[in-house]
Amino acid sequence: MYGGELSSRSSKVRSRTAPLPPFNPEAGASPFPGYRLIRLRGRGGFATVWEATGPDGQLLALKFMSSHQGQSTIREVRALRAFTRFSHPHLLPIHQVWSIPGQIVIAMELADATLLDLMLLYTEDFNRPIEPDRLIRYFTQAASALDFLNARRHTWDGRTVGFQHGDIKPNNILLVGDVAKLADYGLATPTTGPKTPCHRHGTAEYVAPEVFQGFASDTGDQFSLAVTYHVLRAGRFPFPPPPPMNELTRGYVRPAPDLAHVSAAERAVLARALSPIPQTRFATCTAFVDALAAAVEVKPGSQSTRVS
């Protein structure tokens, strides 16, 4: 009931402090003054991405992420806010990060597609894999961004750190025109040395084995990039499916990768990048992709210009 008794002072205080209902994203809705949602662009387990217009009429993407995940959400928001300071031609820019009832909202550049979308287009419409030179071009760009992140040159809580992205996979490498850009930085781990304790997180099929054991290495993103390459090149994972991340034990060991569906030259490069021993992988993601380019005989200069 909404009778006269509810007009007491104490009831008014309770009414003013009652939580607001969660925002429901839908076409035409305005999560903030000046922003308007146009259409849904993607949906995941804990987030949706909408095409929207901003205050100046520009098109952008708004990602709505559930804020009911406790400490994991707090960790993701801290990482996302750190990434708003980064500028690199192959990192998808984050413009702002907000909190609204029930949601964390990230405003970012609007992309055209992901590498997963491109793979599905080639498979379903052309019945063939992505051309090696095109794939190497995108991987050269992604490797440039990863080496920028991984290098211990960033300031975080008063320390100089590197960042392991922590969730490299085909749908987190986006295409803006014909340029590849990394996205989804919420699981990034700041690193101060070659072995940094971290929560077990990421997508189990792509994550480096040391993450199963509870630490991040300097070459974890390279491992995930190598799995991503194999998926896009061969249309399958190089490993059998692991248990769900929340069921993995520290003693879990993957079998050796099955690389029979790529060329012998590619197998040698991928086997090194997929080593279970982090120190035996390539020194950088760029070195790994350069070796792949040589393996598939892509000529130097056919990829995008490298950015340090």
C-alpha positions as protocol buffer text, in pm:
chain_id: "A"
residue {
  index: 1
  type: MET
  ca { x: 0 y: 0 z: 0 }
}
residue {
  index: 2
  type: TYR
  ca { x: 101 y: 363 z: -44 }
}
residue {
  index: 3
  type: GLY
  ca { x: -117 y: 504 z: 239 }
}
residue {
  index: 4
  type: GLY
  ca { x: -75 y: 809 z: 460 }
}
residue {
  index: 5
  type: GLU
  ca { x: 145 y: 626 z: 714 }
}
residue {
  index: 6
  type: LEU
  ca { x: 427 y: 625 z: 456 }
}
residue {
  index: 7
  type: SER
  ca { x: 457 y: 1002 z: 478 }
}
residue {
  index: 8
  type: SER
  ca { x: 645 y: 984 z: 809 }
}
residue {
  index: 9
  type: ARG
  ca { x: 997 y: 1123 z: 825 }
}
residue {
  index: 10
  type: SER
  ca { x: 1157 y: 781 z: 875 }
}
residue {
  index: 11
  type: SER
  ca { x: 970 y: 640 z: 576 }
}
residue {
  index: 12
  type: LYS
  ca { x: 1086 y: 931 z: 362 }
}
residue {
  index: 13
  type: VAL
  ca { x: 1447 y: 858 z: 459 }
}
residue {
  index: 14
  type: ARG
  ca { x: 1405 y: 492 z: 366 }
}
residue {
  index: 15
  type: SER
  ca { x: 1246 y: 593 z: 37 }
}
residue {
  index: 16
  type: ARG
  ca { x: 1531 y: 827 z: -50 }
}
residue {
  index: 17
  type: THR
  ca { x: 1795 y: 563 z: 29 }
}
residue {
  index: 18
  type: ALA
  ca { x: 1626 y: 269 z: -144 }
}
residue {
  index: 19
  type: PRO
  ca { x: 1843 y: 124 z: -422 }
}
residue {
  index: 20
  type: LEU
  ca { x: 1758 y: 227 z: -775 }
}
residue {
  index: 21
  type: PRO
  ca { x: 1637 y: -47 z: -1010 }
}
residue {
  index: 22
  type: PRO
  ca { x: 1901 y: -188 z: -1247 }
}
residue {
  index: 23
  type: PHE
  ca { x: 1925 y: -17 z: -1586 }
}
residue {
  index: 24
  type: ASN
  ca { x: 1779 y: -227 z: -1867 }
}
residue {
  index: 25
  type: PRO
  ca { x: 1966 y: -168 z: -2196 }
}
residue {
  index: 26
  type: GLU
  ca { x: 1730 y: -144 z: -2493 }
}
residue {
  index: 27
  type: ALA
  ca { x: 1719 y: 42 z: -2824 }
}
residue {
  index: 28
  type: GLY
  ca { x: 1645 y: 410 z: -2767 }
}
residue {
  index: 29
  type: ALA
  ca { x: 1736 y: 402 z: -2396 }
}
residue {
  index: 30
  type: SER
  ca { x: 1974 y: 662 z: -2251 }
}
residue {
  index: 31
  type: PRO
  ca { x: 2208 y: 531 z: -1980 }
}
residue {
  index: 32
  type: PHE
  ca { x: 2362 y: 879 z: -1938 }
}
residue {
  index: 33
  type: PRO
  ca { x: 2266 y: 1227 z: -2057 }
}
residue {
  index: 34
  type: GLY
  ca { x: 2376 y: 1263 z: -2420 }
}
residue {
  index: 35
  type: TYR
  ca { x: 2414 y: 889 z: -2485 }
}
residue {
  index: 36
  type: ARG
  ca { x: 2153 y: 682 z: -2669 }
}
residue {
  index: 37
  type: LEU
  ca { x: 2155 y: 310 z: -2750 }
}
residue {
  index: 38
  type: ILE
  ca { x: 2097 y: 213 z: -3115 }
}
residue {
  index: 39
  type: ARG
  ca { x: 2124 y: -165 z: -3143 }
}
residue {
  index: 40
  type: LEU
  ca { x: 2273 y: -470 z: -2975 }
}
residue {
  index: 41
  type: ARG
  ca { x: 2610 y: -569 z: -3124 }
}
residue {
  index: 42
  type: GLY
  ca { x: 2711 y: -863 z: -2907 }
}
residue {
  index: 43
  type: ARG
  ca { x: 2619 y: -1069 z: -2602 }
}
residue {
  index: 44
  type: GLY
  ca { x: 2838 y: -1274 z: -2368 }
}
residue {
  index: 45
  type: GLY
  ca { x: 2798 y: -1455 z: -2038 }
}
residue {
  index: 46
  type: PHE
  ca { x: 2824 y: -1143 z: -1821 }
}
residue {
  index: 47
  type: ALA
  ca { x: 2808 y: -852 z: -2068 }
}
residue {
  index: 48
  type: THR
  ca { x: 2636 y: -702 z: -2370 }
}
residue {
  index: 49
  type: VAL
  ca { x: 2780 y: -456 z: -2623 }
}
residue {
  index: 50
  type: TRP
  ca { x: 2561 y: -188 z: -2780 }
}
residue {
  index: 51
  type: GLU
  ca { x: 2618 y: 50 z: -3066 }
}
residue {
  index: 52
  type: ALA
  ca { x: 2534 y: 398 z: -2939 }
}
residue {
  index: 53
  type: THR
  ca { x: 2566 y: 767 z: -3009 }
}
residue {
  index: 54
  type: GLY
  ca { x: 2761 y: 999 z: -2781 }
}
residue {
  index: 55
  type: PRO
  ca { x: 2711 y: 1364 z: -2682 }
}
residue {
  index: 56
  type: ASP
  ca { x: 2862 y: 1490 z: -3009 }
}
residue {
  index: 57
  type: GLY
  ca { x: 2661 y: 1249 z: -3222 }
}
residue {
  index: 58
  type: GLN
  ca { x: 2961 y: 1021 z: -3277 }
}
residue {
  index: 59
  type: LEU
  ca { x: 2910 y: 643 z: -3300 }
}
residue {
  index: 60
  type: LEU
  ca { x: 3071 y: 439 z: -3023 }
}
residue {
  index: 61
  type: ALA
  ca { x: 3028 y: 113 z: -2834 }
}
residue {
  index: 62
  type: LEU
  ca { x: 2890 y: 83 z: -2483 }
}
residue {
  index: 63
  type: LYS
  ca { x: 2965 y: -240 z: -2300 }
}
residue {
  index: 64
  type: PHE
  ca { x: 2734 y: -324 z: -2009 }
}
residue {
  index: 65
  type: MET
  ca { x: 2893 y: -561 z: -1757 }
}
residue {
  index: 66
  type: SER
  ca { x: 2711 y: -708 z: -1458 }
}
residue {
  index: 67
  type: SER
  ca { x: 2835 y: -550 z: -1134 }
}
residue {
  index: 68
  type: HIS
  ca { x: 2715 y: -834 z: -911 }
}
residue {
  index: 69
  type: GLN
  ca { x: 3041 y: -1031 z: -922 }
}
residue {
  index: 70
  type: GLY
  ca { x: 3199 y: -884 z: -607 }
}
residue {
  index: 71
  type: GLN
  ca { x: 3577 y: -862 z: -596 }
}
residue {
  index: 72
  type: SER
  ca { x: 3617 y: -980 z: -955 }
}
residue {
  index: 73
  type: THR
  ca { x: 3419 y: -677 z: -1076 }
}
residue {
  index: 74
  type: ILE
  ca { x: 3626 y: -439 z: -862 }
}
residue {
  index: 75
  type: ARG
  ca { x: 3945 y: -588 z: -1008 }
}
residue {
  index: 76
  type: GLU
  ca { x: 3814 y: -553 z: -1364 }
}
residue {
  index: 77
  type: VAL
  ca { x: 3708 y: -191 z: -1313 }
}
residue {
  index: 78
  type: ARG
  ca { x: 4052 y: -100 z: -1177 }
}
residue {
  index: 79
  type: ALA
  ca { x: 4218 y: -258 z: -1479 }
}
residue {
  index: 80
  type: LEU
  ca { x: 3979 y: -87 z: -1720 }
}
residue {
  index: 81
  type: ARG
  ca { x: 4038 y: 254 z: -1566 }
}
residue {
  index: 82
  type: ALA
  ca { x: 4413 y: 202 z: -1592 }
}
residue {
  index: 83
  type: PHE
  ca { x: 4373 y: 131 z: -1963 }
}
residue {
  index: 84
  type: THR
  ca { x: 4195 y: 462 z: -2028 }
}
residue {
  index: 85
  type: ARG
  ca { x: 4541 y: 622 z: -1999 }
}
residue {
  index: 86
  type: PHE
  ca { x: 4700 y: 404 z: -2267 }
}
residue {
  index: 87
  type: SER
  ca { x: 4739 y: 514 z: -2626 }
}
residue {
  index: 88
  type: HIS
  ca { x: 4850 y: 271 z: -2894 }
}
residue {
  index: 89
  type: PRO
  ca { x: 4724 y: 230 z: -3251 }
}
residue {
  index: 90
  type: HIS
  ca { x: 4638 y: -137 z: -3190 }
}
residue {
  index: 91
  type: LEU
  ca { x: 4466 y: -105 z: -2852 }
}
residue {
  index: 92
  type: LEU
  ca { x: 4093 y: -34 z: -2873 }
}
residue {
  index: 93
  type: PRO
  ca { x: 4056 y: 299 z: -2688 }
}
residue {
  index: 94
  type: ILE
  ca { x: 3847 y: 314 z: -2371 }
}
residue {
  index: 95
  type: HIS
  ca { x: 3695 y: 660 z: -2332 }
}
residue {
  index: 96
  type: GLN
  ca { x: 3520 y: 629 z: -1997 }
}
residue {
  index: 97
  type: VAL
  ca { x: 3415 y: 376 z: -1733 }
}
residue {
  index: 98
  type: TRP
  ca { x: 3096 y: 437 z: -1530 }
}
residue {
  index: 99
  type: SER
  ca { x: 2896 y: 259 z: -1263 }
}
residue {
  index: 100
  type: ILE
  ca { x: 2515 y: 256 z: -1275 }
}
residue {
  index: 101
  type: PRO
  ca { x: 2269 y: 37 z: -1080 }
}
residue {
  index: 102
  type: GLY
  ca { x: 2353 y: -325 z: -1153 }
}
residue {
  index: 103
  type: GLN
  ca { x: 2600 y: -245 z: -1433 }
}
residue {
  index: 104
  type: ILE
  ca { x: 2952 y: -131 z: -1510 }
}
residue {
  index: 105
  type: VAL
  ca { x: 2951 y: 57 z: -1841 }
}
residue {
  index: 106
  type: ILE
  ca { x: 3255 y: 102 z: -2065 }
}
residue {
  index: 107
  type: ALA
  ca { x: 3248 y: 354 z: -2350 }
}
residue {
  index: 108
  type: MET
  ca { x: 3490 y: 258 z: -2627 }
}
residue {
  index: 109
  type: GLU
  ca { x: 3562 y: 282 z: -2996 }
}
residue {
  index: 110
  type: LEU
  ca { x: 3311 y: 105 z: -3219 }
}
residue {
  index: 111
  type: ALA
  ca { x: 3464 y: -183 z: -3414 }
}
residue {
  index: 112
  type: ASP
  ca { x: 3335 y: -349 z: -3731 }
}
residue {
  index: 113
  type: ALA
  ca { x: 3396 y: -714 z: -3642 }
}
residue {
  index: 114
  type: THR
  ca { x: 3623 y: -957 z: -3459 }
}
residue {
  index: 115
  type: LEU
  ca { x: 3869 y: -1211 z: -3592 }
}
residue {
  index: 116
  type: LEU
  ca { x: 3618 y: -1476 z: -3488 }
}
residue {
  index: 117
  type: ASP
  ca { x: 3358 y: -1309 z: -3712 }
}
residue {
  index: 118
  type: LEU
  ca { x: 3611 y: -1305 z: -3997 }
}
residue {
  index: 119
  type: MET
  ca { x: 3692 y: -1674 z: -3952 }
}
residue {
  index: 120
  type: LEU
  ca { x: 3322 y: -1764 z: -3959 }
}
residue {
  index: 121
  type: LEU
  ca { x: 3272 y: -1554 z: -4273 }
}
residue {
  index: 122
  type: TYR
  ca { x: 3556 y: -1735 z: -4452 }
}
residue {
  index: 123
  type: THR
  ca { x: 3436 y: -2076 z: -4331 }
}
residue {
  index: 124
  type: GLU
  ca { x: 3066 y: -2034 z: -4404 }
}
residue {
  index: 125
  type: ASP
  ca { x: 3077 y: -1817 z: -4718 }
}
residue {
  index: 126
  type: PHE
  ca { x: 3408 y: -1907 z: -4883 }
}
residue {
  index: 127
  type: ASN
  ca { x: 3467 y: -2257 z: -4739 }
}
residue {
  index: 128
  type: ARG
  ca { x: 3834 y: -2186 z: -4672 }
}
residue {
  index: 129
  type: PRO
  ca { x: 4057 y: -2040 z: -4400 }
}
residue {
  index: 130
  type: ILE
  ca { x: 4174 y: -1679 z: -4382 }
}
residue {
  index: 131
  type: GLU
  ca { x: 4468 y: -1614 z: -4616 }
}
residue {
  index: 132
  type: PRO
  ca { x: 4804 y: -1644 z: -4433 }
}
residue {
  index: 133
  type: ASP
  ca { x: 4925 y: -1298 z: -4535 }
}
residue {
  index: 134
  type: ARG
  ca { x: 4607 y: -1134 z: -4406 }
}
residue {
  index: 135
  type: LEU
  ca { x: 4622 y: -1330 z: -4082 }
}
residue {
  index: 136
  type: ILE
  ca { x: 4988 y: -1242 z: -4031 }
}
residue {
  index: 137
  type: ARG
  ca { x: 4910 y: -874 z: -4090 }
}
residue {
  index: 138
  type: TYR
  ca { x: 4653 y: -874 z: -3812 }
}
residue {
  index: 139
  type: PHE
  ca { x: 4877 y: -1077 z: -3582 }
}
residue {
  index: 140
  type: THR
  ca { x: 5166 y: -836 z: -3639 }
}
residue {
  index: 141
  type: GLN
  ca { x: 4941 y: -555 z: -3523 }
}
residue {
  index: 142
  type: ALA
  ca { x: 4813 y: -748 z: -3221 }
}
residue {
  index: 143
  type: ALA
  ca { x: 5168 y: -851 z: -3127 }
}
residue {
  index: 144
  type: SER
  ca { x: 5277 y: -487 z: -3135 }
}
residue {
  index: 145
  type: ALA
  ca { x: 5003 y: -398 z: -2885 }
}
residue {
  index: 146
  type: LEU
  ca { x: 5084 y: -696 z: -2662 }
}
residue {
  index: 147
  type: ASP
  ca { x: 5454 y: -612 z: -2650 }
}
residue {
  index: 148
  type: PHE
  ca { x: 5359 y: -256 z: -2554 }
}
residue {
  index: 149
  type: LEU
  ca { x: 5140 y: -387 z: -2270 }
}
residue {
  index: 150
  type: ASN
  ca { x: 5377 y: -660 z: -2154 }
}
residue {
  index: 151
  type: ALA
  ca { x: 5682 y: -431 z: -2125 }
}
residue {
  index: 152
  type: ARG
  ca { x: 5739 y: -306 z: -1770 }
}
residue {
  index: 153
  type: ARG
  ca { x: 5701 y: 60 z: -1854 }
}
residue {
  index: 154
  type: HIS
  ca { x: 5361 y: 148 z: -1705 }
}
residue {
  index: 155
  type: THR
  ca { x: 5280 y: 307 z: -1369 }
}
residue {
  index: 156
  type: TRP
  ca { x: 5033 y: 121 z: -1146 }
}
residue {
  index: 157
  type: ASP
  ca { x: 4985 y: 199 z: -776 }
}
residue {
  index: 158
  type: GLY
  ca { x: 5317 y: 381 z: -770 }
}
residue {
  index: 159
  type: ARG
  ca { x: 5507 y: 87 z: -925 }
}
residue {
  index: 160
  type: THR
  ca { x: 5650 y: 30 z: -1271 }
}
residue {
  index: 161
  type: VAL
  ca { x: 5474 y: -273 z: -1414 }
}
residue {
  index: 162
  type: GLY
  ca { x: 5393 y: -461 z: -1731 }
}
residue {
  index: 163
  type: PHE
  ca { x: 5046 y: -593 z: -1805 }
}
residue {
  index: 164
  type: GLN
  ca { x: 4949 y: -939 z: -1917 }
}
residue {
  index: 165
  type: HIS
  ca { x: 4620 y: -901 z: -2105 }
}
residue {
  index: 166
  type: GLY
  ca { x: 4503 y: -1239 z: -1977 }
}
residue {
  index: 167
  type: ASP
  ca { x: 4222 y: -1310 z: -2225 }
}
residue {
  index: 168
  type: ILE
  ca { x: 4363 y: -1317 z: -2578 }
}
residue {
  index: 169
  type: LYS
  ca { x: 4129 y: -1505 z: -2814 }
}
residue {
  index: 170
  type: PRO
  ca { x: 3975 y: -1442 z: -3160 }
}
residue {
  index: 171
  type: ASN
  ca { x: 3675 y: -1246 z: -3032 }
}
residue {
  index: 172
  type: ASN
  ca { x: 3898 y: -1011 z: -2831 }
}
residue {
  index: 173
  type: ILE
  ca { x: 4096 y: -903 z: -3139 }
}
residue {
  index: 174
  type: LEU
  ca { x: 3870 y: -652 z: -3311 }
}
residue {
  index: 175
  type: LEU
  ca { x: 3879 y: -507 z: -3661 }
}
residue {
  index: 176
  type: VAL
  ca { x: 3831 y: -134 z: -3721 }
}
residue {
  index: 177
  type: GLY
  ca { x: 3837 y: -110 z: -4097 }
}
residue {
  index: 178
  type: ASP
  ca { x: 4139 y: -322 z: -4187 }
}
residue {
  index: 179
  type: VAL
  ca { x: 4322 y: -258 z: -3859 }
}
residue {
  index: 180
  type: ALA
  ca { x: 4335 y: -509 z: -3572 }
}
residue {
  index: 181
  type: LYS
  ca { x: 4295 y: -379 z: -3216 }
}
residue {
  index: 182
  type: LEU
  ca { x: 4302 y: -561 z: -2883 }
}
residue {
  index: 183
  type: ALA
  ca { x: 3998 y: -523 z: -2659 }
}
residue {
  index: 184
  type: ASP
  ca { x: 3856 y: -647 z: -2325 }
}
residue {
  index: 185
  type: TYR
  ca { x: 4121 y: -556 z: -2069 }
}
residue {
  index: 186
  type: GLY
  ca { x: 3922 y: -641 z: -1758 }
}
residue {
  index: 187
  type: LEU
  ca { x: 4134 y: -947 z: -1672 }
}
residue {
  index: 188
  type: ALA
  ca { x: 4471 y: -771 z: -1718 }
}
residue {
  index: 189
  type: THR
  ca { x: 4730 y: -854 z: -1451 }
}
residue {
  index: 190
  type: PRO
  ca { x: 5004 y: -603 z: -1355 }
}
residue {
  index: 191
  type: THR
  ca { x: 5340 y: -782 z: -1342 }
}
residue {
  index: 192
  type: THR
  ca { x: 5657 y: -678 z: -1162 }
}
residue {
  index: 193
  type: GLY
  ca { x: 5871 y: -979 z: -1251 }
}
residue {
  index: 194
  type: PRO
  ca { x: 5878 y: -1295 z: -1463 }
}
residue {
  index: 195
  type: LYS
  ca { x: 5646 y: -1476 z: -1218 }
}
residue {
  index: 196
  type: THR
  ca { x: 5352 y: -1284 z: -1064 }
}
residue {
  index: 197
  type: PRO
  ca { x: 5082 y: -1447 z: -846 }
}
residue {
  index: 198
  type: CYS
  ca { x: 4737 y: -1407 z: -1002 }
}
residue {
  index: 199
  type: HIS
  ca { x: 4385 y: -1540 z: -982 }
}
residue {
  index: 200
  type: ARG
  ca { x: 4306 y: -1824 z: -1217 }
}
residue {
  index: 201
  type: HIS
  ca { x: 4111 y: -1643 z: -1484 }
}
residue {
  index: 202
  type: GLY
  ca { x: 4060 y: -1614 z: -1857 }
}
residue {
  index: 203
  type: THR
  ca { x: 3918 y: -1855 z: -2112 }
}
residue {
  index: 204
  type: ALA
  ca { x: 4045 y: -2202 z: -2024 }
}
residue {
  index: 205
  type: GLU
  ca { x: 4093 y: -2317 z: -2386 }
}
residue {
  index: 206
  type: TYR
  ca { x: 4333 y: -2028 z: -2454 }
}
residue {
  index: 207
  type: VAL
  ca { x: 4500 y: -1957 z: -2122 }
}
residue {
  index: 208
  type: ALA
  ca { x: 4867 y: -2035 z: -2055 }
}
residue {
  index: 209
  type: PRO
  ca { x: 4928 y: -2337 z: -1828 }
}
residue {
  index: 210
  type: GLU
  ca { x: 5103 y: -2131 z: -1559 }
}
residue {
  index: 211
  type: VAL
  ca { x: 4774 y: -1949 z: -1495 }
}
residue {
  index: 212
  type: PHE
  ca { x: 4624 y: -2286 z: -1394 }
}
residue {
  index: 213
  type: GLN
  ca { x: 4898 y: -2293 z: -1130 }
}
residue {
  index: 214
  type: GLY
  ca { x: 4815 y: -1945 z: -1002 }
}
residue {
  index: 215
  type: PHE
  ca { x: 5073 y: -1715 z: -1159 }
}
residue {
  index: 216
  type: ALA
  ca { x: 5124 y: -1497 z: -1466 }
}
residue {
  index: 217
  type: SER
  ca { x: 5444 y: -1508 z: -1670 }
}
residue {
  index: 218
  type: ASP
  ca { x: 5593 y: -1259 z: -1915 }
}
residue {
  index: 219
  type: THR
  ca { x: 5496 y: -1486 z: -2207 }
}
residue {
  index: 220
  type: GLY
  ca { x: 5143 y: -1589 z: -2108 }
}
residue {
  index: 221
  type: ASP
  ca { x: 4980 y: -1367 z: -2369 }
}
residue {
  index: 222
  type: GLN
  ca { x: 5211 y: -1515 z: -2634 }
}
residue {
  index: 223
  type: PHE
  ca { x: 5083 y: -1864 z: -2549 }
}
residue {
  index: 224
  type: SER
  ca { x: 4722 y: -1746 z: -2590 }
}
residue {
  index: 225
  type: LEU
  ca { x: 4812 y: -1571 z: -2916 }
}
residue {
  index: 226
  type: ALA
  ca { x: 4956 y: -1899 z: -3045 }
}
residue {
  index: 227
  type: VAL
  ca { x: 4634 y: -2087 z: -2958 }
}
residue {
  index: 228
  type: THR
  ca { x: 4439 y: -1810 z: -3131 }
}
residue {
  index: 229
  type: TYR
  ca { x: 4651 y: -1843 z: -3445 }
}
residue {
  index: 230
  type: HIS
  ca { x: 4598 y: -2219 z: -3457 }
}
residue {
  index: 231
  type: VAL
  ca { x: 4220 y: -2181 z: -3416 }
}
residue {
  index: 232
  type: LEU
  ca { x: 4202 y: -1923 z: -3696 }
}
residue {
  index: 233
  type: ARG
  ca { x: 4442 y: -2110 z: -3926 }
}
residue {
  index: 234
  type: ALA
  ca { x: 4322 y: -2467 z: -3870 }
}
residue {
  index: 235
  type: GLY
  ca { x: 3967 y: -2417 z: -3744 }
}
residue {
  index: 236
  type: ARG
  ca { x: 4030 y: -2619 z: -3429 }
}
residue {
  index: 237
  type: PHE
  ca { x: 4207 y: -2603 z: -3093 }
}
residue {
  index: 238
  type: PRO
  ca { x: 4552 y: -2756 z: -3057 }
}
residue {
  index: 239
  type: PHE
  ca { x: 4451 y: -2911 z: -2721 }
}
residue {
  index: 240
  type: PRO
  ca { x: 4151 y: -3114 z: -2604 }
}
residue {
  index: 241
  type: PRO
  ca { x: 3899 y: -2916 z: -2395 }
}
residue {
  index: 242
  type: PRO
  ca { x: 4022 y: -2857 z: -2039 }
}
residue {
  index: 243
  type: PRO
  ca { x: 3790 y: -2872 z: -1737 }
}
residue {
  index: 244
  type: PRO
  ca { x: 3603 y: -2549 z: -1655 }
}
residue {
  index: 245
  type: MET
  ca { x: 3828 y: -2290 z: -1490 }
}
residue {
  index: 246
  type: ASN
  ca { x: 3655 y: -2322 z: -1153 }
}
residue {
  index: 247
  type: GLU
  ca { x: 3716 y: -2698 z: -1155 }
}
residue {
  index: 248
  type: LEU
  ca { x: 4084 y: -2691 z: -1250 }
}
residue {
  index: 249
  type: THR
  ca { x: 4340 y: -2799 z: -994 }
}
residue {
  index: 250
  type: ARG
  ca { x: 4699 y: -2678 z: -974 }
}
residue {
  index: 251
  type: GLY
  ca { x: 4811 y: -3023 z: -1080 }
}
residue {
  index: 252
  type: TYR
  ca { x: 4626 y: -3017 z: -1412 }
}
residue {
  index: 253
  type: VAL
  ca { x: 4859 y: -3078 z: -1707 }
}
residue {
  index: 254
  type: ARG
  ca { x: 4762 y: -3037 z: -2071 }
}
residue {
  index: 255
  type: PRO
  ca { x: 4874 y: -3302 z: -2318 }
}
residue {
  index: 256
  type: ALA
  ca { x: 5117 y: -3206 z: -2593 }
}
residue {
  index: 257
  type: PRO
  ca { x: 4953 y: -2995 z: -2865 }
}
residue {
  index: 258
  type: ASP
  ca { x: 4820 y: -3160 z: -3179 }
}
residue {
  index: 259
  type: LEU
  ca { x: 4958 y: -2941 z: -3460 }
}
residue {
  index: 260
  type: ALA
  ca { x: 4900 y: -3181 z: -3747 }
}
residue {
  index: 261
  type: HIS
  ca { x: 4659 y: -2943 z: -3923 }
}
residue {
  index: 262
  type: VAL
  ca { x: 4920 y: -2675 z: -4003 }
}
residue {
  index: 263
  type: SER
  ca { x: 5239 y: -2692 z: -4208 }
}
residue {
  index: 264
  type: ALA
  ca { x: 5561 y: -2837 z: -4070 }
}
residue {
  index: 265
  type: ALA
  ca { x: 5720 y: -2491 z: -4064 }
}
residue {
  index: 266
  type: GLU
  ca { x: 5427 y: -2350 z: -3865 }
}
residue {
  index: 267
  type: ARG
  ca { x: 5436 y: -2649 z: -3629 }
}
residue {
  index: 268
  type: ALA
  ca { x: 5793 y: -2572 z: -3525 }
}
residue {
  index: 269
  type: VAL
  ca { x: 5705 y: -2210 z: -3444 }
}
residue {
  index: 270
  type: LEU
  ca { x: 5381 y: -2292 z: -3263 }
}
residue {
  index: 271
  type: ALA
  ca { x: 5541 y: -2571 z: -3062 }
}
residue {
  index: 272
  type: ARG
  ca { x: 5787 y: -2320 z: -2914 }
}
residue {
  index: 273
  type: ALA
  ca { x: 5520 y: -2056 z: -2838 }
}
residue {
  index: 274
  type: LEU
  ca { x: 5300 y: -2327 z: -2681 }
}
residue {
  index: 275
  type: SER
  ca { x: 5576 y: -2461 z: -2457 }
}
residue {
  index: 276
  type: PRO
  ca { x: 5456 y: -2536 z: -2102 }
}
residue {
  index: 277
  type: ILE
  ca { x: 5779 y: -2371 z: -1981 }
}
residue {
  index: 278
  type: PRO
  ca { x: 5737 y: -1992 z: -2012 }
}
residue {
  index: 279
  type: GLN
  ca { x: 6109 y: -1920 z: -2044 }
}
residue {
  index: 280
  type: THR
  ca { x: 6146 y: -2136 z: -2356 }
}
residue {
  index: 281
  type: ARG
  ca { x: 5890 y: -1938 z: -2559 }
}
residue {
  index: 282
  type: PHE
  ca { x: 5989 y: -1646 z: -2782 }
}
residue {
  index: 283
  type: ALA
  ca { x: 6124 y: -1335 z: -2612 }
}
residue {
  index: 284
  type: THR
  ca { x: 5835 y: -1121 z: -2744 }
}
residue {
  index: 285
  type: CYS
  ca { x: 5507 y: -1163 z: -2926 }
}
residue {
  index: 286
  type: THR
  ca { x: 5659 y: -979 z: -3223 }
}
residue {
  index: 287
  type: ALA
  ca { x: 5942 y: -1234 z: -3243 }
}
residue {
  index: 288
  type: PHE
  ca { x: 5682 y: -1511 z: -3242 }
}
residue {
  index: 289
  type: VAL
  ca { x: 5478 y: -1353 z: -3524 }
}
residue {
  index: 290
  type: ASP
  ca { x: 5793 y: -1276 z: -3726 }
}
residue {
  index: 291
  type: ALA
  ca { x: 5878 y: -1648 z: -3707 }
}
residue {
  index: 292
  type: LEU
  ca { x: 5525 y: -1734 z: -3823 }
}
residue {
  index: 293
  type: ALA
  ca { x: 5561 y: -1489 z: -4115 }
}
residue {
  index: 294
  type: ALA
  ca { x: 5880 y: -1665 z: -4223 }
}
residue {
  index: 295
  type: ALA
  ca { x: 5711 y: -2004 z: -4185 }
}
residue {
  index: 296
  type: VAL
  ca { x: 5424 y: -1913 z: -4421 }
}
residue {
  index: 297
  type: GLU
  ca { x: 5660 y: -1713 z: -4646 }
}
residue {
  index: 298
  type: VAL
  ca { x: 5493 y: -1376 z: -4599 }
}
residue {
  index: 299
  type: LYS
  ca { x: 5740 y: -1115 z: -4722 }
}
residue {
  index: 300
  type: PRO
  ca { x: 5861 y: -845 z: -4480 }
}
residue {
  index: 301
  type: GLY
  ca { x: 5675 y: -519 z: -4537 }
}
residue {
  index: 302
  type: SER
  ca { x: 5347 y: -685 z: -4636 }
}
residue {
  index: 303
  type: GLN
  ca { x: 5228 y: -647 z: -4275 }
}
residue {
  index: 304
  type: SER
  ca { x: 5146 y: -321 z: -4101 }
}
residue {
  index: 305
  type: THR
  ca { x: 5428 y: -98 z: -3977 }
}
residue {
  index: 306
  type: ARG
  ca { x: 5537 y: -200 z: -3630 }
}
residue {
  index: 307
  type: VAL
  ca { x: 5487 y: 46 z: -3343 }
}
residue {
  index: 308
  type: SER
  ca { x: 5714 y: 34 z: -3041 }
}
